[in-house]
Amino acid sequence: MDEMIISKMKMKHLLIIVLAICLGSLISRADEGMWMVNMIDSALEKKMQERGLLLSAKEIYNADADGTSIADAVVSLEFGCSGSIISDQGLMITNHHCAYSDVFRLSSPEHNYLENGFWAMTAGQEINIPGKSILFLKKVIDVTDEVIRLRETQEAAGKPAGMRRISYLMEKEYAEKSGLDACLSSMWDGMKYYMALYLTYRDIRLVAAPPLSIAAYGGDIDNWEWPQHKCDFALYRIYTAPDGSPAGYSEDNIPLVPERKLDISTDGYRPGDFTMVIGYPGSTDRYCSSAKTDFLENVSLPISNRLRGRQMEIISGWMDSDPDIRLLYSDYYFSLSNIQENNEGMETCFRRFGVVQEKRAQEEEMQEWINASPERQARWGKLTGMLAEKYAAQKESQQNIIHYRETLVRGTRFARTANRISTLANSVLKGRGIRPARSTDPGMSEEEKECRKTYGFIARDSAVIRGPLRKDYEAMDLKVEKDLFRYAVQEYYRNVKPYRFGPYQTALLEHFSAEDGECDFDALADSLWEGSYLTDPDRLEQMSSEEHTIDEYTSDPMYRFLKDASVTDFNRDISEAQGAPDIRSLEKEYTHALYRMRQDMGISQYPDANSTMRLTYGTVCGIEPRDAVICSWQTTTDGLLEKDDPSSYDFRLGERQRELLKALEEPLPVNFLTDNDITGGNSGSPVMNAKGELIGLAFDGNKESLASDASYTPGYNRCVCVDIRSILWTLDEYAGMDRILDEIGVNP
């Protein structure tokens, strides 16, 4: 018996060693890159096939030939998330967190679809999402020469030649010629330009969204972590006019018949298997300088992370105390927390992986290349030194504006109300057609009527009346906002240099400060809050129902405090500290120099992500995140039961969910890891196997990958994916959506 135990122990030890060796070999094979789908050349095709791809480049993207390709089934959700078509009836799958805002807006205390889930059991129950659109990429065109010619023509004629004007003219031309939506994108900061043509559909309906206990199990605690156990998916359906063309919502519309859909594979995968992700990554900055990275690590991120972290604690405390507040703030908090955790991880990873030092080593190599050519030396010889000087010179000015922005501008949702009034005041001063509320006009538009109700004025400019004030109050709880405002006041005064305070802010500080200089921030904040009509919907309603001058609106103490400091003044300080040329111009030159150097060296390079369609390839693999810690490549339903804690909101399974999981005869895969190179915007992207079949959805990254905005870290960058089999099980066993399973052809 003892020998058997020892034998088993040896075998277990051997398996751990083998696993570690496998992980090491997989780490060494990882390839970085978010490659434009139109730039898959023979070299990249060969690399992917060496990794295991069983398709040709033309089967992935081929806009210039008959037939379809895999890219035709991948869509953009207004460039915020990605998705893919999985049926012949326009069914589109993406992440639940991409649908979160839609589910939130549809929810109410009586029908809380976030907590209880949404399942359209019939086609008639599918709910239209007003204003939502989904884009299909039809073609990408290299228009670099056209952009250069147009710019030269504009300049020769003395006309505006900035990129905003160039983009407008070219997008207008291509849209008229193609009948499609056109979007011009700059690559490598203007080294290349591409025009993307999209077919846009605008009748989009929600089909399915599981409850948060399934889709967001582990909540913020597990966000950016591994292992995770989230079944993060949602289903929409695209509808068209009866003739198949894009159209606005109508009961007469029919489901889209797509050109291409993705086939689903339930065969699973193993470590080392090829994976491909196609989607719309939002933004990266991998061509940035060491000076910029150092600024982010040591100046910008520490400030915003500290302030946002405390703001989240305030909101979270109220959400935990009141279910109604949780529902009210869930969408806002979800967005805030995702950004916050990303930024905290970025700061940590910059430091842990020595990204600044990596960039400096890159710059030493680049300087040698620059020095080897008199022409390059004349253009870029002093570039890196100038960047370091500029960032150092504007440090204090940047600290001021970051504190201002994170407190008085976005530190409380309530601040937007003052901005509405400010917009109104500016419009009055510019004579943009505003008149008193008691004026009558039988021809008044609905917008003007709404403006009269909310502002107390009638505006004939839609820019003035956009986003009525009433909606602001409906979206917030004043108890929460008061606590956030109190914190914002304190941090603003403690961290912004006094010369940037406005005269009203200075007078308030003096009035509420004791002889020792210590300010009573509670009293100061209370004074502003209690004295303002903006903090009381009843007082605002009374103001709006009477005739008042604009001065009566803008003399409000809260309004005066929030608008006493001007972002223009903060920005002027930064500009003066930098001098000419400014940092933006120098960073652009830095990108050009780095691009040219790599081009000279024959190094294949991809442009920074900018919401254009990209492909990334990799393999299924685990991770060793820290010394002596080895994590597997897959999680199962066993982990859901192990984490289940009825006392925890984030780790509390629903009763039915718990019973179904306990009844499983064997554990079901939930999430898995790959080393695909992704970033924000890739959420919802299809994860495909070597044959281009759907095996899961990308929904997160890991904490160790959060330096990837500026630098890819081999061995640590991971893509966290939800297994398609977990999604199908949820649709089948939990939701009973046989009609959807039949539609996609996988009903067990």
Secondary structure, DSSP 8 states (H G I E B T S, - for coil): -HHHHHHHHHHHHHHHHHHHHHHHHHHHH-----EEGGG--HHHHHHHHHHT--S-HHHH--TTSSS--GGGGEEEETTTEEEEE-STT-EEEE-HHHHHHHHHHH--SSS-HHHH-EE-SSGGG-EE-TT--EEEEEEEEE-HHHHHHHHHHHHHTT---SHHHHHHHHHHHHHHHHSSEEEEEEEGGGTEEEEEEEEEE-EEEEEEE--HHHHTTTHHHHTT-SS------EEEEEEE-TTS------TT-EE---S----B--S---TT-EEEEEE------TT--HHHHHHIIIIIHHHHHHHHHHHHHHHHHHHHH-HHHHHHHHHHHHHHHHHHHHHHHHHHHHHHTTHHHHHHHHHHHHHHHHHT-HHHHHHHTTHHHHHHHHHHHTHHHHHHHHHHIIIIITS-TTHHHHHHHHHHHHHHHTT-SEEETT---TT--HHHHHHHHHHSEEES-HHHHSS-HHHHHHT--HHHHHHHHHHHHHHHHHHS-GGGS-HHHHHHHHHTB-TTS-B-HHHHHHHHHHT-GGG-HHHHHHHHHS---HHHHHT-HHHHHHHSS-HHHHHHHHHHHH-SS-HHHHHHHHHHHHHHHHHHTT--------SS-EEEEEEB--EEEETTEEE-SEEEHHHHHHH--TT-STT---HHHHHHHHT-SS--EEEEEE-----TT-TT-EEE-TTS-EEEEEEEE-GGGTTTTT---TTT--EEEEEHHHHHHIIIIIT--HHHHHHHT---
